[in-house]
């Protein structure tokens, strides 16, 4: 029984030391980020920190998605313009044939003979 109590005391002391270290780290982080307690509160609570963090991260995510879509649209527009430029440079001009020319009359006769 005494061995159990001694091991429980040592585990409790280790847990308390971890708690003190965590509280100190939390206080250091709140000082670093300049977080002030809510009006009416004496200390900054973890709930307050996580509420601020949630608001920040959701705003950041929404802005990131919006900017990502804008960048994608811009890249698509640039790609379309470059494709349009490349195809316009390689455009082959075709001339309409004169309907009374010898070649056109020969094509019409060939078409008539194959359909008849």
C-alpha atoms as one frame of an Amber mdcrd trajectory, in Angstrom:
protein
   0.000   0.000   0.000   2.833   2.382   0.862   4.514   1.653  -2.456   1.307
   2.610  -4.260   1.050   5.884  -2.333   4.703   6.719  -3.034   4.325   6.035
  -6.763   1.104   8.069  -6.842   2.865  10.982  -5.104   5.748  10.877  -7.591
   3.324  10.732 -10.550   1.383  13.635  -9.050   4.555  15.690  -8.667   5.518
  14.996 -12.294   2.021  16.007 -13.445   2.152  19.220 -11.386   5.559  20.104
 -12.832   4.172  19.570 -16.347   1.169  21.752 -15.500   3.375  24.584 -14.202
   5.571  24.386 -17.295   2.514  24.442 -19.565   1.026  27.425 -17.717   4.321
  29.303 -18.041   4.485  28.519 -21.773   0.883  29.707 -22.182   1.629  32.975
 -20.391   4.755  33.478 -22.528   2.730  32.886 -25.699   0.005  35.351 -24.671
   2.638  37.975 -23.897   4.413  37.312 -27.206   1.207  37.728 -29.237   0.042
  40.656 -27.098  -3.303  39.106 -26.188  -5.226  41.061 -23.595  -7.940  39.561
 -21.372 -11.569  40.200 -22.204 -13.208  43.068 -20.391 -14.220  41.873 -16.942
 -11.664  39.037 -16.868  -8.429  39.106 -14.896  -6.511  36.595 -17.023  -6.459
  35.403 -20.596  -8.147  32.009 -20.804  -7.343  29.261 -23.303 -10.938  29.491
 -24.566 -10.354  33.145 -25.462  -7.090  32.311 -27.269  -8.668  29.481 -29.248
 -11.671  31.635 -30.155  -9.308  34.278 -31.564  -7.280  31.600 -33.341 -10.435
  30.044 -34.855 -11.616  33.420 -36.178  -8.196  34.168 -37.634  -7.792  30.762
 -39.261 -11.289  30.745 -40.789 -10.770  34.269 -42.197  -7.359  33.244 -43.522
  -8.817  30.111 -45.138 -11.582  32.107 -46.857  -9.149  34.728 -48.136  -6.726
  31.999 -49.270  -9.469  30.273 -51.275 -10.536  33.572 -52.862  -6.966  34.491
 -53.798  -6.299  30.980 -55.090  -9.346  31.197 -57.369  -8.259  34.622 -58.603
  -4.756  33.334 -59.375  -6.196  30.307 -61.181  -8.466  32.529 -63.285  -5.536
  34.796 -64.140  -3.363  31.844 -65.176  -6.193  30.432 -67.285  -6.660  33.824
 -68.957  -2.914  34.054 -69.676  -2.878  30.532 -71.114  -5.869  31.286 -73.324
  -4.202  34.467 -74.566  -0.974  32.639 -75.365  -2.876  29.912 -77.231  -4.820
  32.555 -79.111  -1.586  34.368 -79.978   0.100  31.189 -81.180  -2.862  30.151
 -83.305  -3.260  33.616 -84.801   0.403  33.641 -85.849   0.065  30.308 -87.617
  -3.227  31.098 -89.267  -3.435  29.914 -92.865  -5.322  32.155 -95.175  -7.482
  30.509 -97.800  -8.679  32.216-100.914 -12.109  31.717-102.337 -12.086  30.321
-105.800 -13.669  32.123-108.645 -16.923  30.269-109.507 -16.223  30.718-113.226
 -12.673  29.405-113.096 -11.629  26.258-114.886 -10.803  24.417-111.643 -14.207
  25.157-110.129 -16.035  24.028-113.260 -14.017  20.784-113.253 -14.875  20.153
-109.576 -18.557  20.723-110.259 -18.520  18.304-113.223 -16.702  15.684-111.144
 -19.219  16.100-108.342 -22.139  15.826-110.767 -20.785  12.708-112.425 -20.176
  10.920-109.106 -23.659  11.691-107.785 -25.429  10.679-111.016
